[in-house]
Amino acid sequence: YGGQYDDVRIQALVEKTIGRLVAASERPDLTYKVTILNSPAINAFALPNGQLYVTRGLIALANDEAELASVLAHEMGHVIARHAAIREEQAKQAAVVAHVVSDVLSDPNAGALALAKSKLTMASFSRAQEFEADAIGVGISARAGFDPYGASRFLTDMEHNADLKAGGGANDTRPLDFISSHPATPDRVKNAIANARQFSGPGAGGERDHTDYLATLDGMVYGEDPSEGFVRGRRFVHPKLGFTFQAPPGFSLDNTAEAVLGLKTGGGEALRLDVVSVPPEQTLGAYLKSGWMENVDAASVQETTVNGFPAATATSTGEGWSFRLYAIRYGSDVYRFIFAARERTAQSDRSFRDSVSTFRRMSLKEAAQVRPLRLSVVTVGAHDTAESMAKRMAVANHALETFRVLNGLTASDKLKAGQKVKIVVE
């Protein structure tokens, strides 16, 4: 999760919120140590000893202190109910079952069934824990004076964010509800609303502190960790390592911890860029044939250069895809480009070659000018709309949808003059 994210204002906000929640909880004697993680992921988790972690991505998605409080209270609920400790015991029991299955049972089908039952029991138990932590969390938030409907609002925002990331429809890669260790978000939203109604009606009470919360978020890093490089439309830049490249037309890029991934709109073509260590004495052509990729056509291997850097290229096939491979020696590392196409054509090969030819060293001045994306809190003007605000977003894809998700807005919600909203700027 990128280590710790240091921001004195946000740390103070989170610790203040935790303090109010602890005082209103069933266990005011417990002590929590909160760490903000430097990750754009939307996540929070707690350990049995009271270590509580929340990502800056989650803090950025929340729109008021009540929403943040709902997440923190949920994680406190896990600690109060000793869920993590119980899970550990369940895992030990499952390990025993697995040992019995592998060492004692001679019937592999019966053994597999026994193991599957133990895992399903753990999954079901975990779902029950999540619902229990939700209920405990809403109660703590309400007693601490926060709007108890913060949980249902934030869970809804999480669902909209997941839909945006997954592309919706057939591209939805979230786990199926029945096998997931977390309940489906619609179920949790429904339960969160039911829990909140035990304390008040919607809008009937409880603090939200929307304006102060957004003021604290103003200037916060948004998206990728600056030390891991940036995606800017089709371009990827890594100021720390000092290189950049541009993906082929129609591609969108995603920067992950392991690799830069790219997918062409409509599918059919994809790319991956990662880094490996190759001994200096091994030629790049020999590396491409060394077995790290299956079915490499030895006759296709060619030694070449890319903007002065030693390189090699080759082709490969497998599982309905054709691959064009490149290895580029840059400093002490070797960067691997893997371009994949359902049907490799002269045009796609040229497109891949043109993309690799953009791989180059950045100048010190150029690297210094690259800035991370940040949240900027702005005031809505009399003629502003979601569409006009989206045009101010430094987001290459789905700017309007991202603006709405970031601000908890639906397609039918209208902006009001004087309203404070978050936008993403460079």
C-alpha positions, 0 to 999 in steps of 0.5 A: 500500500505504498507505505505511510502518507504524511500529511499533518492536517489529514492525520489530525482530522483522522485522529480527531474523528477516531477520538470521538468514536472511541469515546462513544464506543462500547470499549472506550478503554481501547487505544487505536493507532491510525496510519494513512497509507499512500495508496489510491486504492479504496481500503481500510483494515484493522488488526487485533492490537488496534492498529488501524489503516486507511488509504488516502484513496478512501479519504479522497472518495469520502465527502464529509467527516460522517462518511469517514467516521462510518469507515473508521467505526466499521473497522473499530467494530471488527476490533471490538467484536474480536473478528480478526482474532476469530478469523485467525482461529478459523484459519488454524482450523481450516489448516487442520482440515487441509492437513487431514485431507492431504494426509489421511483421506485416500478418496481425493473427491471426498477430500476436496469436498471436505476442504471446500466445506471448511473454506465456505464456512469461513467465507460465510462467517466472514460475511456475517462479521462484515454485517456485524461490524457495519451495525456496530459502526453505525451505532458508534457513529450515531452516538458520537454525534455523526450523521448515521447515514454516512455509512450508506452514502459512502458504501454507495459511492464505493459501488459507483467507484467500482462500477467506474473502474470495472467499466460496468456490464460484462467487464465487471471483474468484482467477485461474485456475491455468494463467494466473496468474503464481503457482502455485496455492496447493495446488501450492505447499503440496505442494511446500513440504512436500516441500522441508521433508522434506529437512530434517526430519520434521513437528514434528521440529525447528526454532523456531516462537516462537509465544508471543513472536511473538503477544506482539509483535503484541498491539495491532497495527492490524488491517484498514483504515488508520485514515486511510481510514475504517472499515466497522462492519457496515452503517455507514461512518465516516470520522473524518478527513473527518468524515462517516458513512452507513449501507448498506441492510439486508442489505448488507455493505461493503468499503472500498477505496482508490478507493471504498466498495463494497457488495453485498447478501447473495444479490446483485441489489443493489450500491452504490458511494460515491466522491468527485469534484471538481465546479466550484462553478459547475456544478449537481449536476443538470447534473453528473449529466447531464454524461456520466460515467454513460451512459444517464442519464434527463434527465427523472429529474434532481431537485435536492434536499438531504441533511441540509442539503447540496446534492444531486441524484438521477437514474436510469440503466440499462445492461447488465441493471442499473438505477441510482439516482444521488445527488451530494452536495456536502460541503465542496469535494468531491462524493460520488457514490452509485451504487445498482444493482439488477437490478430497480429497484422502489419498495421498492429505491428507498426503501431506497436513498433511506433509505440516502442520508438517513443521510449526515451530518456527524460531530461532533468528539466522535463522530469522536474516539470512533471507534477502529481495529480492533486485534489483541488476544492473549488466553489461552484459558480452560478453557471457551472454544471457537472459537465463544465466542472469535468472539463477542468479535471486533469483526467484523461478518461471518463472525466465526467463520471470521475467528477460525479463519483468523487463528489457523491453525485448521480447523473440527475444531481444538479450543482448549486451555486456556492457548493464546494466540490472536489476536482482533480488538477495537475 
